[in-house]
């Protein structure tokens, strides 16, 4: 199916009642100014998007409430805000795999859902710096992904693992310790694990990170622990 123009391509649960278990197979969304796919109530659960494409939408997939747990093999271009946005957690989870984004911003996990992103390419068509993932609390795993102009931006108590990924920005990791949680001020704390991940420095040379853990102990500085090579 083809959803062309207007504010919202498909809204699930507009009446605040149900709307669960829908499959979008190789569908196309174009020029939806607010969102291509929008979930609008907590029972708008289990939306599955396989294949297809979102082009020039405000936000391509907007999980405001409800859930879109499967996003596989989808293409995204020129999303104005981001390709994927979560507005609430409500103990939901999302798996994004085998997708290609040519937008400035890929995933904004503002709801802090449990998130796995694997084998995804984020290649900004406009060569504009943005983010691959903005993670506000919650748990996320990034595995075997590549981003040319994107960054990882964790906040609050984000628990993030980055493994076997490649970044073409020297400032791919954007950490502001004043926006990260630590003990004893909070019961949950920020933690980032990085393993076998490469990035390009300002000189264009590749820097390899074998295995690290990053935390903040005071909300003012970042502490990095390097695991022993053996």
Secondary structure by P-SEA (a helix, b strand, c coil): cccccccccccccccccccccccccbbbbcccccccbbbccccccbbbbcccccccccccccccccccccccbbbbcccccccbbbccccbbbbbbcbbbbccccccccccccbbbbcbbbbbccccbbbbcccccbbbbbbcbbbbccbbbbbccccbbbbcbbbbccccccccccccccccccccbbbbbbbcbbbbbccccbbbbbccbbbbbccccbbbbbbcccc
